[in-house]
């Protein structure tokens, strides 16, 4: 049995190494080309090693074409606020449909989860018209509300499944001690759900940060548009890239926040799984 376990562990490690190489190989060469000059990129081969680091022209090109810092701050606001709001509301809904004495719990869950049934693209026209009539189009509040609403169904699905695995013994013991439902939710269930909440925050933040479609549709001002929408403006006419190294450099810089979020939440994954397993 131990031999079989060791063999399976080696196979898993090999598969993970292969997948890591498949992901890192093109990404590494994108970084290599991001530090090339425009002339070196156009005249040389994509796989050639750069003769030196030359990013000053790329930085000048980016600053002349777009306000990358403004896009960063907008996406950071949308990602943090909308992900947090969606998780809080989803956690309350998941706790309600799993642990509270509600009628038609499954119907309420299906009603919330139905938000994932249709493709997200079908929401573009009705949400655009609603935002235009309510004065929410091209506003930060409008984008925060949309990103929050579109994230709630999936977050509810994940947290409902997690709360369903927690026995009712702790709930009953807390009620005997005089705890209210909200105290039970806040002091018992939320700490136990640290791992899935961290995973959901990372997932939803990455979704909001990498979104292009909704950012283009529901915003038009430079001080409102998220970072991916800002990066799309670096392309030349008819989608022709005028400065490929600058675009690669901007995209590489734009990927940093999601990496930082993962590093910050990595500890919560382990602590949450340990706490949830007790």
ChimeraX commands (.cxc) that place a marker at each C-alpha (Angstrom):
marker #1 position 0.00,0.00,0.00 radius 0.5
marker #1 position 2.84,2.37,0.80 radius 0.5
marker #1 position 4.49,1.60,-2.52 radius 0.5
marker #1 position 1.26,2.40,-4.36 radius 0.5
marker #1 position 0.95,5.65,-2.43 radius 0.5
marker #1 position 4.55,6.62,-3.28 radius 0.5
marker #1 position 3.98,5.83,-6.97 radius 0.5
marker #1 position 0.78,7.90,-7.02 radius 0.5
marker #1 position 2.59,10.75,-5.28 radius 0.5
marker #1 position 5.39,10.69,-7.86 radius 0.5
marker #1 position 2.89,10.65,-10.72 radius 0.5
marker #1 position 1.05,13.62,-9.23 radius 0.5
marker #1 position 4.32,15.52,-8.84 radius 0.5
marker #1 position 5.30,14.76,-12.43 radius 0.5
marker #1 position 1.92,15.95,-13.74 radius 0.5
marker #1 position 2.16,19.13,-11.66 radius 0.5
marker #1 position 5.68,19.80,-12.94 radius 0.5
marker #1 position 4.55,19.35,-16.54 radius 0.5
marker #1 position 1.56,21.67,-16.03 radius 0.5
marker #1 position 3.79,24.26,-14.36 radius 0.5
marker #1 position 6.21,24.14,-17.29 radius 0.5
marker #1 position 3.37,24.45,-19.82 radius 0.5
marker #1 position 2.15,27.60,-18.02 radius 0.5
marker #1 position 5.53,29.15,-17.24 radius 0.5
marker #1 position 7.16,28.57,-20.65 radius 0.5
marker #1 position 5.07,31.04,-22.70 radius 0.5
marker #1 position 4.81,33.42,-19.74 radius 0.5
marker #1 position 8.57,33.54,-19.33 radius 0.5
marker #1 position 9.10,34.40,-23.00 radius 0.5
marker #1 position 6.42,37.07,-22.76 radius 0.5
marker #1 position 8.47,38.63,-19.96 radius 0.5
marker #1 position 11.64,38.30,-22.04 radius 0.5
marker #1 position 10.05,40.17,-24.95 radius 0.5
marker #1 position 8.58,42.76,-22.61 radius 0.5
marker #1 position 12.08,44.09,-21.82 radius 0.5
marker #1 position 13.14,44.34,-25.46 radius 0.5
marker #1 position 13.17,47.56,-27.41 radius 0.5
marker #1 position 10.65,48.02,-30.22 radius 0.5
marker #1 position 13.33,47.72,-32.91 radius 0.5
marker #1 position 14.84,44.60,-31.35 radius 0.5
marker #1 position 11.42,42.97,-31.12 radius 0.5
marker #1 position 10.42,43.79,-34.72 radius 0.5
marker #1 position 13.75,42.88,-36.33 radius 0.5
marker #1 position 14.64,39.83,-34.22 radius 0.5
marker #1 position 13.03,36.51,-33.41 radius 0.5
marker #1 position 10.41,36.14,-30.70 radius 0.5
marker #1 position 12.51,33.43,-28.99 radius 0.5
marker #1 position 15.77,35.38,-29.02 radius 0.5
marker #1 position 17.22,36.38,-25.67 radius 0.5
marker #1 position 17.22,40.20,-25.22 radius 0.5
marker #1 position 20.55,41.97,-25.62 radius 0.5
marker #1 position 19.68,44.24,-22.73 radius 0.5
marker #1 position 16.80,45.52,-20.64 radius 0.5
marker #1 position 15.08,48.42,-22.40 radius 0.5
marker #1 position 11.78,49.47,-20.85 radius 0.5
marker #1 position 12.07,53.27,-20.86 radius 0.5
marker #1 position 10.51,53.60,-24.33 radius 0.5
marker #1 position 7.73,51.19,-23.35 radius 0.5
marker #1 position 6.98,53.14,-20.21 radius 0.5
marker #1 position 6.86,56.38,-22.21 radius 0.5
marker #1 position 4.54,54.77,-24.74 radius 0.5
marker #1 position 2.21,53.49,-22.00 radius 0.5
marker #1 position 2.09,56.82,-20.17 radius 0.5
marker #1 position 1.33,58.68,-23.40 radius 0.5
marker #1 position -1.50,56.37,-24.46 radius 0.5
marker #1 position -3.28,55.45,-21.21 radius 0.5
marker #1 position -3.44,56.13,-17.48 radius 0.5
marker #1 position -2.39,52.74,-16.16 radius 0.5
marker #1 position -2.29,53.87,-12.52 radius 0.5
marker #1 position -5.91,55.05,-12.72 radius 0.5
marker #1 position -6.93,51.71,-14.21 radius 0.5
marker #1 position -5.07,49.90,-11.44 radius 0.5
marker #1 position -6.82,51.87,-8.71 radius 0.5
marker #1 position -10.22,51.37,-10.34 radius 0.5
marker #1 position -9.81,47.61,-10.70 radius 0.5
marker #1 position -8.43,47.35,-7.18 radius 0.5
marker #1 position -11.51,49.13,-5.88 radius 0.5
marker #1 position -13.89,46.99,-7.93 radius 0.5
marker #1 position -12.13,43.74,-7.09 radius 0.5
marker #1 position -11.81,44.24,-3.33 radius 0.5
marker #1 position -15.19,45.86,-2.66 radius 0.5
marker #1 position -17.35,43.75,-4.98 radius 0.5
marker #1 position -15.69,40.46,-3.98 radius 0.5
marker #1 position -16.05,41.26,-0.27 radius 0.5
marker #1 position -19.66,42.37,-0.65 radius 0.5
marker #1 position -20.57,39.31,-2.71 radius 0.5
marker #1 position -18.97,36.91,-0.21 radius 0.5
marker #1 position -20.67,38.52,2.80 radius 0.5
marker #1 position -24.12,38.38,1.18 radius 0.5
marker #1 position -23.50,34.87,-0.16 radius 0.5
marker #1 position -22.33,33.65,3.26 radius 0.5
marker #1 position -25.49,35.00,4.88 radius 0.5
marker #1 position -27.64,33.36,2.20 radius 0.5
marker #1 position -25.76,30.06,2.46 radius 0.5
marker #1 position -26.09,30.03,6.24 radius 0.5
marker #1 position -29.79,30.76,5.95 radius 0.5
marker #1 position -30.58,27.97,3.47 radius 0.5
marker #1 position -28.54,25.38,5.38 radius 0.5
marker #1 position -28.88,26.09,9.11 radius 0.5
marker #1 position -31.91,28.30,9.72 radius 0.5
marker #1 position -35.49,27.11,9.96 radius 0.5
marker #1 position -36.69,28.51,6.66 radius 0.5
marker #1 position -39.50,27.26,4.48 radius 0.5
marker #1 position -38.59,26.06,0.99 radius 0.5
marker #1 position -34.83,26.31,1.59 radius 0.5
marker #1 position -33.97,24.57,-1.66 radius 0.5
marker #1 position -36.29,26.86,-3.63 radius 0.5
marker #1 position -34.54,29.91,-2.21 radius 0.5
marker #1 position -31.17,28.42,-3.11 radius 0.5
marker #1 position -32.26,27.61,-6.67 radius 0.5
marker #1 position -33.63,31.14,-7.02 radius 0.5
marker #1 position -30.21,32.57,-6.08 radius 0.5
marker #1 position -28.23,30.05,-8.10 radius 0.5
marker #1 position -30.35,30.68,-11.21 radius 0.5
marker #1 position -28.14,33.71,-11.80 radius 0.5
marker #1 position -25.53,31.34,-13.26 radius 0.5
marker #1 position -27.89,29.55,-15.65 radius 0.5
marker #1 position -27.68,32.06,-18.49 radius 0.5
marker #1 position -24.46,33.24,-20.15 radius 0.5
marker #1 position -23.20,36.48,-18.68 radius 0.5
marker #1 position -23.38,38.12,-22.10 radius 0.5
marker #1 position -27.19,38.00,-21.97 radius 0.5
marker #1 position -27.11,40.55,-19.13 radius 0.5
marker #1 position -25.38,43.23,-21.19 radius 0.5
marker #1 position -28.39,44.89,-22.85 radius 0.5
marker #1 position -30.86,44.84,-19.93 radius 0.5
marker #1 position -28.25,45.94,-17.39 radius 0.5
marker #1 position -27.03,48.67,-19.75 radius 0.5
marker #1 position -30.56,50.02,-20.13 radius 0.5
marker #1 position -31.20,49.81,-16.39 radius 0.5
marker #1 position -27.93,51.58,-15.56 radius 0.5
marker #1 position -28.68,54.30,-18.12 radius 0.5
marker #1 position -32.15,54.93,-16.69 radius 0.5
marker #1 position -30.92,54.96,-13.06 radius 0.5
marker #1 position -27.84,57.08,-13.69 radius 0.5
marker #1 position -25.46,54.22,-12.81 radius 0.5
marker #1 position -23.83,53.97,-16.24 radius 0.5
marker #1 position -20.18,54.98,-16.26 radius 0.5
marker #1 position -20.00,55.14,-12.46 radius 0.5
marker #1 position -17.87,53.24,-9.97 radius 0.5
marker #1 position -20.95,52.37,-7.90 radius 0.5
marker #1 position -22.63,50.84,-10.95 radius 0.5
marker #1 position -19.67,48.58,-11.71 radius 0.5
marker #1 position -19.30,47.58,-8.05 radius 0.5
marker #1 position -22.99,46.65,-7.88 radius 0.5
marker #1 position -22.82,44.67,-11.10 radius 0.5
marker #1 position -19.66,42.76,-10.18 radius 0.5
marker #1 position -21.11,42.01,-6.73 radius 0.5
marker #1 position -24.44,40.79,-8.09 radius 0.5
marker #1 position -22.87,38.58,-10.75 radius 0.5
marker #1 position -20.57,36.96,-8.16 radius 0.5
marker #1 position -23.18,36.15,-5.50 radius 0.5
marker #1 position -24.70,32.99,-7.08 radius 0.5
marker #1 position -21.41,31.12,-7.42 radius 0.5
marker #1 position -20.25,32.20,-3.94 radius 0.5
marker #1 position -23.55,31.03,-2.48 radius 0.5
marker #1 position -23.19,27.67,-4.21 radius 0.5
marker #1 position -19.69,27.08,-2.80 radius 0.5
marker #1 position -20.48,28.25,0.74 radius 0.5
marker #1 position -23.76,26.33,0.87 radius 0.5
marker #1 position -21.91,23.13,0.04 radius 0.5
marker #1 position -19.33,23.89,2.75 radius 0.5
marker #1 position -21.87,24.81,5.45 radius 0.5
marker #1 position -23.80,21.62,4.66 radius 0.5
marker #1 position -20.78,19.55,5.77 radius 0.5
marker #1 position -20.77,21.18,9.24 radius 0.5
marker #1 position -22.80,19.19,11.76 radius 0.5
marker #1 position -25.66,20.70,13.74 radius 0.5
marker #1 position -24.05,19.77,17.08 radius 0.5
marker #1 position -22.08,23.01,17.29 radius 0.5
marker #1 position -25.14,25.00,16.29 radius 0.5
marker #1 position -27.27,23.40,19.01 radius 0.5
marker #1 position -24.54,23.76,21.64 radius 0.5
marker #1 position -24.17,27.46,20.85 radius 0.5
marker #1 position -27.92,27.99,21.09 radius 0.5
marker #1 position -27.96,26.30,24.50 radius 0.5
marker #1 position -25.29,28.78,25.61 radius 0.5
marker #1 position -27.60,31.60,24.55 radius 0.5
marker #1 position -25.95,32.61,21.27 radius 0.5
marker #1 position -28.08,34.22,18.61 radius 0.5
marker #1 position -28.15,33.05,15.00 radius 0.5
marker #1 position -25.97,35.96,13.90 radius 0.5
marker #1 position -23.44,35.25,16.68 radius 0.5
marker #1 position -23.29,31.62,15.59 radius 0.5
marker #1 position -22.77,32.71,12.00 radius 0.5
marker #1 position -20.13,35.29,12.88 radius 0.5
marker #1 position -18.14,33.47,15.56 radius 0.5
marker #1 position -18.43,29.83,14.47 radius 0.5
marker #1 position -19.27,29.40,10.82 radius 0.5
marker #1 position -17.27,32.25,9.30 radius 0.5
marker #1 position -13.98,31.23,11.02 radius 0.5
marker #1 position -14.51,27.64,9.91 radius 0.5
marker #1 position -15.11,28.83,6.34 radius 0.5
marker #1 position -11.81,30.69,6.15 radius 0.5
marker #1 position -10.44,28.43,3.40 radius 0.5
marker #1 position -13.42,28.56,0.99 radius 0.5
marker #1 position -13.88,32.28,1.63 radius 0.5
marker #1 position -10.21,32.93,0.80 radius 0.5
marker #1 position -10.50,30.80,-2.34 radius 0.5
marker #1 position -13.67,32.62,-3.38 radius 0.5
marker #1 position -12.10,36.02,-2.79 radius 0.5
marker #1 position -9.10,35.08,-4.94 radius 0.5
marker #1 position -11.35,33.66,-7.66 radius 0.5
marker #1 position -13.75,36.60,-7.74 radius 0.5
marker #1 position -11.00,39.19,-7.48 radius 0.5
marker #1 position -9.21,37.57,-10.44 radius 0.5
marker #1 position -12.48,37.53,-12.40 radius 0.5
marker #1 position -13.10,41.24,-11.79 radius 0.5
marker #1 position -9.46,42.17,-12.37 radius 0.5
marker #1 position -9.27,40.32,-15.70 radius 0.5
marker #1 position -12.69,41.40,-16.96 radius 0.5
marker #1 position -12.76,43.27,-20.25 radius 0.5
marker #1 position -16.28,42.81,-21.61 radius 0.5
marker #1 position -18.28,44.45,-18.81 radius 0.5
marker #1 position -15.70,47.15,-18.27 radius 0.5
marker #1 position -16.00,48.17,-21.91 radius 0.5
marker #1 position -19.80,48.01,-21.87 radius 0.5
marker #1 position -20.62,49.81,-18.62 radius 0.5
marker #1 position -17.93,52.51,-18.61 radius 0.5
marker #1 position -16.49,55.06,-21.00 radius 0.5
marker #1 position -14.55,57.53,-18.85 radius 0.5
marker #1 position -10.85,57.10,-18.15 radius 0.5
marker #1 position -11.34,57.62,-14.42 radius 0.5
marker #1 position -13.97,54.84,-14.29 radius 0.5
marker #1 position -12.66,52.13,-16.62 radius 0.5
marker #1 position -10.89,49.09,-15.10 radius 0.5
marker #1 position -7.34,48.13,-15.92 radius 0.5
marker #1 position -8.05,45.56,-18.66 radius 0.5
marker #1 position -10.19,48.06,-20.52 radius 0.5
marker #1 position -7.35,50.55,-20.21 radius 0.5
marker #1 position -4.84,48.01,-21.54 radius 0.5
marker #1 position -7.05,47.34,-24.57 radius 0.5
marker #1 position -6.48,50.95,-25.63 radius 0.5
marker #1 position -2.78,50.25,-26.19 radius 0.5
marker #1 position -3.60,48.52,-29.48 radius 0.5
marker #1 position -3.29,50.41,-32.70 radius 0.5
marker #1 position -5.92,50.87,-35.43 radius 0.5
marker #1 position -7.88,47.71,-36.33 radius 0.5
marker #1 position -6.26,45.87,-33.43 radius 0.5
marker #1 position -2.73,46.22,-34.80 radius 0.5
marker #1 position -0.26,46.54,-31.95 radius 0.5
marker #1 position 1.99,49.56,-32.38 radius 0.5
marker #1 position 4.39,48.64,-29.59 radius 0.5
marker #1 position 4.32,44.95,-28.67 radius 0.5
marker #1 position 6.95,45.13,-25.88 radius 0.5
marker #1 position 4.97,47.92,-24.21 radius 0.5
marker #1 position 1.78,45.85,-24.29 radius 0.5
marker #1 position 3.58,42.79,-22.92 radius 0.5
marker #1 position 5.17,44.87,-20.17 radius 0.5
marker #1 position 1.82,46.42,-19.21 radius 0.5
marker #1 position 0.16,43.00,-19.12 radius 0.5
marker #1 position 2.97,41.60,-16.98 radius 0.5
marker #1 position 2.63,44.47,-14.52 radius 0.5
marker #1 position -1.16,44.03,-14.50 radius 0.5
marker #1 position -0.77,40.39,-13.35 radius 0.5
marker #1 position 1.09,41.35,-10.17 radius 0.5
marker #1 position -1.94,42.16,-7.93 radius 0.5
marker #1 position -3.50,38.70,-8.34 radius 0.5
marker #1 position -0.18,37.11,-7.38 radius 0.5
marker #1 position 0.04,39.33,-4.30 radius 0.5
marker #1 position -3.53,38.42,-3.30 radius 0.5
marker #1 position -2.70,34.73,-3.57 radius 0.5
marker #1 position 0.44,35.11,-1.43 radius 0.5
marker #1 position -1.49,37.02,1.23 radius 0.5
marker #1 position -4.32,34.47,1.35 radius 0.5
marker #1 position -2.20,31.34,1.06 radius 0.5
marker #1 position -1.92,30.98,4.84 radius 0.5
marker #1 position -5.69,31.13,5.21 radius 0.5
marker #1 position -6.10,28.09,2.98 radius 0.5
marker #1 position -4.11,25.87,5.35 radius 0.5
marker #1 position -5.54,27.33,8.57 radius 0.5
marker #1 position -9.07,27.13,7.25 radius 0.5
marker #1 position -8.82,23.52,6.20 radius 0.5
marker #1 position -7.32,22.55,9.55 radius 0.5
marker #1 position -10.05,24.40,11.45 radius 0.5
marker #1 position -12.76,22.97,9.25 radius 0.5
marker #1 position -11.46,19.44,9.74 radius 0.5
marker #1 position -11.65,19.59,13.54 radius 0.5
marker link #1:1,2 radius 0.2
marker link #1:2,3 radius 0.2
marker link #1:3,4 radius 0.2
marker link #1:4,5 radius 0.2
marker link #1:5,6 radius 0.2
marker link #1:6,7 radius 0.2
marker link #1:7,8 radius 0.2
marker link #1:8,9 radius 0.2
marker link #1:9,10 radius 0.2
marker link #1:10,11 radius 0.2
marker link #1:11,12 radius 0.2
marker link #1:12,13 radius 0.2
marker link #1:13,14 radius 0.2
marker link #1:14,15 radius 0.2
marker link #1:15,16 radius 0.2
marker link #1:16,17 radius 0.2
marker link #1:17,18 radius 0.2
marker link #1:18,19 radius 0.2
marker link #1:19,20 radius 0.2
marker link #1:20,21 radius 0.2
marker link #1:21,22 radius 0.2
marker link #1:22,23 radius 0.2
marker link #1:23,24 radius 0.2
marker link #1:24,25 radius 0.2
marker link #1:25,26 radius 0.2
marker link #1:26,27 radius 0.2
marker link #1:27,28 radius 0.2
marker link #1:28,29 radius 0.2
marker link #1:29,30 radius 0.2
marker link #1:30,31 radius 0.2
marker link #1:31,32 radius 0.2
marker link #1:32,33 radius 0.2
marker link #1:33,34 radius 0.2
marker link #1:34,35 radius 0.2
marker link #1:35,36 radius 0.2
marker link #1:36,37 radius 0.2
marker link #1:37,38 radius 0.2
marker link #1:38,39 radius 0.2
marker link #1:39,40 radius 0.2
marker link #1:40,41 radius 0.2
marker link #1:41,42 radius 0.2
marker link #1:42,43 radius 0.2
marker link #1:43,44 radius 0.2
marker link #1:44,45 radius 0.2
marker link #1:45,46 radius 0.2
marker link #1:46,47 radius 0.2
marker link #1:47,48 radius 0.2
marker link #1:48,49 radius 0.2
marker link #1:49,50 radius 0.2
marker link #1:50,51 radius 0.2
marker link #1:51,52 radius 0.2
marker link #1:52,53 radius 0.2
marker link #1:53,54 radius 0.2
marker link #1:54,55 radius 0.2
marker link #1:55,56 radius 0.2
marker link #1:56,57 radius 0.2
marker link #1:57,58 radius 0.2
marker link #1:58,59 radius 0.2
marker link #1:59,60 radius 0.2
marker link #1:60,61 radius 0.2
marker link #1:61,62 radius 0.2
marker link #1:62,63 radius 0.2
marker link #1:63,64 radius 0.2
marker link #1:64,65 radius 0.2
marker link #1:65,66 radius 0.2
marker link #1:66,67 radius 0.2
marker link #1:67,68 radius 0.2
marker link #1:68,69 radius 0.2
marker link #1:69,70 radius 0.2
marker link #1:70,71 radius 0.2
marker link #1:71,72 radius 0.2
marker link #1:72,73 radius 0.2
marker link #1:73,74 radius 0.2
marker link #1:74,75 radius 0.2
marker link #1:75,76 radius 0.2
marker link #1:76,77 radius 0.2
marker link #1:77,78 radius 0.2
marker link #1:78,79 radius 0.2
marker link #1:79,80 radius 0.2
marker link #1:80,81 radius 0.2
marker link #1:81,82 radius 0.2
marker link #1:82,83 radius 0.2
marker link #1:83,84 radius 0.2
marker link #1:84,85 radius 0.2
marker link #1:85,86 radius 0.2
marker link #1:86,87 radius 0.2
marker link #1:87,88 radius 0.2
marker link #1:88,89 radius 0.2
marker link #1:89,90 radius 0.2
marker link #1:90,91 radius 0.2
marker link #1:91,92 radius 0.2
marker link #1:92,93 radius 0.2
marker link #1:93,94 radius 0.2
marker link #1:94,95 radius 0.2
marker link #1:95,96 radius 0.2
marker link #1:96,97 radius 0.2
marker link #1:97,98 radius 0.2
marker link #1:98,99 radius 0.2
marker link #1:99,100 radius 0.2
marker link #1:100,101 radius 0.2
marker link #1:101,102 radius 0.2
marker link #1:102,103 radius 0.2
marker link #1:103,104 radius 0.2
marker link #1:104,105 radius 0.2
marker link #1:105,106 radius 0.2
marker link #1:106,107 radius 0.2
marker link #1:107,108 radius 0.2
marker link #1:108,109 radius 0.2
marker link #1:109,110 radius 0.2
marker link #1:110,111 radius 0.2
marker link #1:111,112 radius 0.2
marker link #1:112,113 radius 0.2
marker link #1:113,114 radius 0.2
marker link #1:114,115 radius 0.2
marker link #1:115,116 radius 0.2
marker link #1:116,117 radius 0.2
marker link #1:117,118 radius 0.2
marker link #1:118,119 radius 0.2
marker link #1:119,120 radius 0.2
marker link #1:120,121 radius 0.2
marker link #1:121,122 radius 0.2
marker link #1:122,123 radius 0.2
marker link #1:123,124 radius 0.2
marker link #1:124,125 radius 0.2
marker link #1:125,126 radius 0.2
marker link #1:126,127 radius 0.2
marker link #1:127,128 radius 0.2
marker link #1:128,129 radius 0.2
marker link #1:129,130 radius 0.2
marker link #1:130,131 radius 0.2
marker link #1:131,132 radius 0.2
marker link #1:132,133 radius 0.2
marker link #1:133,134 radius 0.2
marker link #1:134,135 radius 0.2
marker link #1:135,136 radius 0.2
marker link #1:136,137 radius 0.2
marker link #1:137,138 radius 0.2
marker link #1:138,139 radius 0.2
marker link #1:139,140 radius 0.2
marker link #1:140,141 radius 0.2
marker link #1:141,142 radius 0.2
marker link #1:142,143 radius 0.2
marker link #1:143,144 radius 0.2
marker link #1:144,145 radius 0.2
marker link #1:145,146 radius 0.2
marker link #1:146,147 radius 0.2
marker link #1:147,148 radius 0.2
marker link #1:148,149 radius 0.2
marker link #1:149,150 radius 0.2
marker link #1:150,151 radius 0.2
marker link #1:151,152 radius 0.2
marker link #1:152,153 radius 0.2
marker link #1:153,154 radius 0.2
marker link #1:154,155 radius 0.2
marker link #1:155,156 radius 0.2
marker link #1:156,157 radius 0.2
marker link #1:157,158 radius 0.2
marker link #1:158,159 radius 0.2
marker link #1:159,160 radius 0.2
marker link #1:160,161 radius 0.2
marker link #1:161,162 radius 0.2
marker link #1:162,163 radius 0.2
marker link #1:163,164 radius 0.2
marker link #1:164,165 radius 0.2
marker link #1:165,166 radius 0.2
marker link #1:166,167 radius 0.2
marker link #1:167,168 radius 0.2
marker link #1:168,169 radius 0.2
marker link #1:169,170 radius 0.2
marker link #1:170,171 radius 0.2
marker link #1:171,172 radius 0.2
marker link #1:172,173 radius 0.2
marker link #1:173,174 radius 0.2
marker link #1:174,175 radius 0.2
marker link #1:175,176 radius 0.2
marker link #1:176,177 radius 0.2
marker link #1:177,178 radius 0.2
marker link #1:178,179 radius 0.2
marker link #1:179,180 radius 0.2
marker link #1:180,181 radius 0.2
marker link #1:181,182 radius 0.2
marker link #1:182,183 radius 0.2
marker link #1:183,184 radius 0.2
marker link #1:184,185 radius 0.2
marker link #1:185,186 radius 0.2
marker link #1:186,187 radius 0.2
marker link #1:187,188 radius 0.2
marker link #1:188,189 radius 0.2
marker link #1:189,190 radius 0.2
marker link #1:190,191 radius 0.2
marker link #1:191,192 radius 0.2
marker link #1:192,193 radius 0.2
marker link #1:193,194 radius 0.2
marker link #1:194,195 radius 0.2
marker link #1:195,196 radius 0.2
marker link #1:196,197 radius 0.2
marker link #1:197,198 radius 0.2
marker link #1:198,199 radius 0.2
marker link #1:199,200 radius 0.2
marker link #1:200,201 radius 0.2
marker link #1:201,202 radius 0.2
marker link #1:202,203 radius 0.2
marker link #1:203,204 radius 0.2
marker link #1:204,205 radius 0.2
marker link #1:205,206 radius 0.2
marker link #1:206,207 radius 0.2
marker link #1:207,208 radius 0.2
marker link #1:208,209 radius 0.2
marker link #1:209,210 radius 0.2
marker link #1:210,211 radius 0.2
marker link #1:211,212 radius 0.2
marker link #1:212,213 radius 0.2
marker link #1:213,214 radius 0.2
marker link #1:214,215 radius 0.2
marker link #1:215,216 radius 0.2
marker link #1:216,217 radius 0.2
marker link #1:217,218 radius 0.2
marker link #1:218,219 radius 0.2
marker link #1:219,220 radius 0.2
marker link #1:220,221 radius 0.2
marker link #1:221,222 radius 0.2
marker link #1:222,223 radius 0.2
marker link #1:223,224 radius 0.2
marker link #1:224,225 radius 0.2
marker link #1:225,226 radius 0.2
marker link #1:226,227 radius 0.2
marker link #1:227,228 radius 0.2
marker link #1:228,229 radius 0.2
marker link #1:229,230 radius 0.2
marker link #1:230,231 radius 0.2
marker link #1:231,232 radius 0.2
marker link #1:232,233 radius 0.2
marker link #1:233,234 radius 0.2
marker link #1:234,235 radius 0.2
marker link #1:235,236 radius 0.2
marker link #1:236,237 radius 0.2
marker link #1:237,238 radius 0.2
marker link #1:238,239 radius 0.2
marker link #1:239,240 radius 0.2
marker link #1:240,241 radius 0.2
marker link #1:241,242 radius 0.2
marker link #1:242,243 radius 0.2
marker link #1:243,244 radius 0.2
marker link #1:244,245 radius 0.2
marker link #1:245,246 radius 0.2
marker link #1:246,247 radius 0.2
marker link #1:247,248 radius 0.2
marker link #1:248,249 radius 0.2
marker link #1:249,250 radius 0.2
marker link #1:250,251 radius 0.2
marker link #1:251,252 radius 0.2
marker link #1:252,253 radius 0.2
marker link #1:253,254 radius 0.2
marker link #1:254,255 radius 0.2
marker link #1:255,256 radius 0.2
marker link #1:256,257 radius 0.2
marker link #1:257,258 radius 0.2
marker link #1:258,259 radius 0.2
marker link #1:259,260 radius 0.2
marker link #1:260,261 radius 0.2
marker link #1:261,262 radius 0.2
marker link #1:262,263 radius 0.2
marker link #1:263,264 radius 0.2
marker link #1:264,265 radius 0.2
marker link #1:265,266 radius 0.2
marker link #1:266,267 radius 0.2
marker link #1:267,268 radius 0.2
marker link #1:268,269 radius 0.2
marker link #1:269,270 radius 0.2
marker link #1:270,271 radius 0.2
marker link #1:271,272 radius 0.2
marker link #1:272,273 radius 0.2
marker link #1:273,274 radius 0.2
marker link #1:274,275 radius 0.2
marker link #1:275,276 radius 0.2
marker link #1:276,277 radius 0.2
marker link #1:277,278 radius 0.2
view
